[in-house]
Amino acid sequence: MNFPSDLKYTKEHEWIRLDGQQAFVGITDFAQNQLGEIVYIDVQTVGETIQNGQVFGTVEAVKTVSDLFIPVTAEVLELNEALEDQPELVNTDPYGDGWIIRVAPENISDLDSLLSAEEYRQLIAK
């Protein structure tokens, strides 16, 4: 499995990539593999500020629905519109075209409290 070192990770299997003052959020390669074929992404929080660890949406796979948790307190700016027609992008390219939301973190330094790629790798190895 792939865990890019330029991302930060959560224990709930989300990742975040900082891009200037904004960031992209998605689910990890491990999470998409565990969920199986993803058929729908539901995010109704665009325009809202969501507190760290709170649910910002759901991901629906063939056999289950799972909550999506925001890694840091942030305003949800955008849902990846490509996922409306191609939710399987989360399976095929979870760190690239399969990103789920773009956010504006309230405090960039909050990312420092998240897991590194190596720490995340150790977490899922347990």
Phi, psi and chi 1 to 4 in degrees:
 res  aa     phi    psi   chi1   chi2   chi3   chi4
   1 MET       -  155.4  -86.0 -177.3 -139.3      -
   2 ASN  -105.4  130.0 -179.5   24.5      -      -
   3 PHE  -136.6   88.8  -54.5  109.9      -      -
   4 PRO   -54.8  138.1  -24.5   34.2      -      -
   5 SER   -76.6  -13.2   60.4      -      -      -
   6 ASP   -87.5    3.6   62.4  -32.4      -      -
   7 LEU  -105.9  161.6  -54.2  179.4      -      -
   8 LYS  -112.7  152.1  -69.9  -68.9 -163.1  165.7
   9 TYR  -128.9  157.1  -60.2   85.9      -      -
  10 THR  -113.7  163.1   70.5      -      -      -
  11 LYS   -68.7  -16.7  -67.1  178.0 -178.5  175.8
  12 GLU   -90.6    4.5  -67.6   77.1   26.9      -
  13 HIS    79.6   27.6  -48.9  -69.3      -      -
  14 GLU  -100.1  158.2  -78.6   82.0   20.9      -
  15 TRP  -124.6  159.6   58.7  -97.1      -      -
  16 ILE  -140.7  136.9 -174.4  166.8      -      -
  17 ARG  -124.6  118.5  178.1  179.8   60.9 -118.4
  18 LEU   -74.1  136.8 -164.9   57.9      -      -
  19 ASP  -137.4   87.6 -176.0   18.3      -      -
  20 GLY    70.3 -124.4      -      -      -      -
  21 GLN   -94.3    0.5  -64.9  -60.3  -51.1      -
  22 GLN  -116.9  171.8  -61.8  178.7   -2.1      -
  23 ALA  -148.9  157.1      -      -      -      -
  24 PHE  -107.9  143.9  -67.7   89.3      -      -
  25 VAL  -129.2  140.6  175.6      -      -      -
  26 GLY  -155.4 -170.2      -      -      -      -
  27 ILE  -105.5  154.9   63.4  170.9      -      -
  28 THR   -75.1  164.5   65.9      -      -      -
  29 ASP   -57.2  -40.7 -166.5   17.0      -      -
  30 PHE   -59.9  -47.1  174.4   80.6      -      -
  31 ALA   -63.2  -45.6      -      -      -      -
  32 GLN   -65.8  -33.4   69.9   78.2   22.8      -
  33 ASN   -66.7  -40.5 -170.8   48.5      -      -
  34 GLN   -68.9  -36.8  -66.0  -66.1  -55.1      -
  35 LEU   -72.7  -35.2  -71.8  167.5      -      -
  36 GLY    88.6 -156.6      -      -      -      -
  37 GLU   -63.6  116.0 -177.8 -176.9  -11.8      -
  38 ILE   -86.2  129.7  -66.1  172.3      -      -
  39 VAL  -115.3  -15.0  -64.8      -      -      -
  40 TYR  -162.9  139.9 -174.5   68.2      -      -
  41 ILE  -118.5  128.2  -54.7  -70.8      -      -
  42 ASP  -120.3  113.2 -176.9   29.6      -      -
  43 VAL  -130.4  114.4  174.8      -      -      -
  44 GLN  -111.0   16.0  -57.6  -67.3  -39.3      -
  45 THR  -108.0   11.3   53.8      -      -      -
  46 VAL   -60.1  131.3  173.5      -      -      -
  47 GLY    92.7   -7.4      -      -      -      -
  48 GLU  -102.2  152.7  -64.1  178.7   24.9      -
  49 THR   -96.2  123.3  -63.5      -      -      -
  50 ILE  -110.7  135.1  -51.4  -64.1      -      -
  51 GLN   -76.3  146.2  -62.6  -60.8  -53.0      -
  52 ASN   -45.3  128.2  178.2    7.9      -      -
  53 GLY    85.8   -4.5      -      -      -      -
  54 GLN   -86.0  160.3  -62.2  -61.8  -53.0      -
  55 VAL   -75.1  131.2  173.4      -      -      -
  56 PHE  -111.2   -9.2   70.9   82.7      -      -
  57 GLY   175.0 -169.5      -      -      -      -
  58 THR  -136.1  156.7   58.1      -      -      -
  59 VAL  -120.8  130.5   58.1      -      -      -
  60 GLU  -110.4  124.5 -176.9  176.5  -24.4      -
  61 ALA  -108.2  175.0      -      -      -      -
  62 VAL   -54.6  -39.3  171.9      -      -      -
  63 LYS  -110.3   -4.1  -63.6 -179.4 -178.3  179.1
  64 THR  -157.9  164.2 -171.5      -      -      -
  65 VAL  -123.2  135.4  175.0      -      -      -
  66 SER  -130.1  140.0 -176.2      -      -      -
  67 ASP   -71.0  150.8  -72.9  -24.2      -      -
  68 LEU  -110.5  127.0  -63.8  166.0      -      -
  69 PHE  -109.6  133.7  -60.4   93.6      -      -
  70 ILE   -77.3  133.3 -159.9  152.3      -      -
  71 PRO   -72.5  -27.3  -11.4   21.0      -      -
  72 VAL  -144.1  156.9  -64.5      -      -      -
  73 THR   -61.9  125.2  -61.0      -      -      -
  74 ALA  -161.4  156.7      -      -      -      -
  75 GLU   -86.1  130.4  179.0 -176.3   -3.9      -
  76 VAL   -80.6  115.7  178.8      -      -      -
  77 LEU   -92.9  -35.0  -59.3  173.8      -      -
  78 GLU  -159.7  143.6  171.9 -173.0   13.9      -
  79 LEU   -97.7  139.7  167.9   64.9      -      -
  80 ASN   -65.3  102.9 -178.3   -7.3      -      -
  81 GLU   -63.0  -25.6  -68.6 -177.2   10.1      -
  82 ALA   -60.9  -26.0      -      -      -      -
  83 LEU   -71.9  -18.3  -60.7  179.4      -      -
  84 GLU   -62.0  -42.2  -69.7  180.0   24.7      -
  85 ASP   -97.3  -20.8  -65.2  -32.7      -      -
  86 GLN  -136.1   65.1  -63.2  177.5  -73.5      -
  87 PRO   -62.1  -20.7   22.7  -32.1      -      -
  88 GLU   -66.5  -10.5   67.9  -85.3    7.4      -
  89 LEU   -58.6  -29.5  -73.1  171.6      -      -
  90 VAL   -64.4  -33.1  175.6      -      -      -
  91 ASN   -76.1  -44.4  -67.9  118.0      -      -
  92 THR   -83.8  -27.0   59.4      -      -      -
  93 ASP  -148.5   64.9 -168.4   10.5      -      -
  94 PRO   -61.8  -25.1   22.1  -30.6      -      -
  95 TYR  -101.9   -2.9  -56.6  117.5      -      -
  96 GLY  -118.7 -106.6      -      -      -      -
  97 ASP   -64.7  -14.2  -68.6  -21.3      -      -
  98 GLY   -92.0   14.4      -      -      -      -
  99 TRP   -58.9  152.1   62.0  -87.5      -      -
 100 ILE  -103.1  -51.2  -62.3  174.1      -      -
 101 ILE  -134.0  156.6   56.7  172.2      -      -
 102 ARG  -110.6  134.4 -175.4  171.8   56.1   87.4
 103 VAL  -131.7  163.7  -60.1      -      -      -
 104 ALA  -116.0   99.1      -      -      -      -
 105 PRO   -61.6  141.6  -21.3   32.4      -      -
 106 GLU   -67.3  -38.6  -87.2 -169.1    1.5      -
 107 ASN  -139.9  106.7 -171.5  -14.2      -      -
 108 ILE   -55.7  -33.9  -61.0  -66.3      -      -
 109 SER   -66.0  -14.9   66.2      -      -      -
 110 ASP   -61.7  -25.4  -72.2  -11.9      -      -
 111 LEU   -63.8  -24.6  -84.4   75.5      -      -
 112 ASP   -63.9  -22.5  -64.7  -20.6      -      -
 113 SER   -85.9   -4.2   65.9      -      -      -
 114 LEU   -86.2  170.7  -61.2  172.8      -      -
 115 LEU   -79.3  143.6  -57.9  172.3      -      -
 116 SER   -77.5  171.9   68.2      -      -      -
 117 ALA   -58.9  -42.5      -      -      -      -
 118 GLU   -67.4  -42.1 -176.5   54.8   36.0      -
 119 GLU   -63.1  -39.0  -70.1  167.5  -31.5      -
 120 TYR   -66.7  -43.4 -178.3   72.6      -      -
 121 ARG   -56.7  -43.2 -169.0  174.6  -72.8  108.8
 122 GLN   -65.7  -38.2  -69.1  172.8    6.8      -
 123 LEU   -59.8  -47.1  173.1   77.1      -      -
 124 ILE   -79.6  -12.4   63.6  168.5      -      -
 125 ALA   -78.1  -13.2      -      -      -      -
 126 LYS   -73.0      -  -66.0  179.7 -178.8  177.9
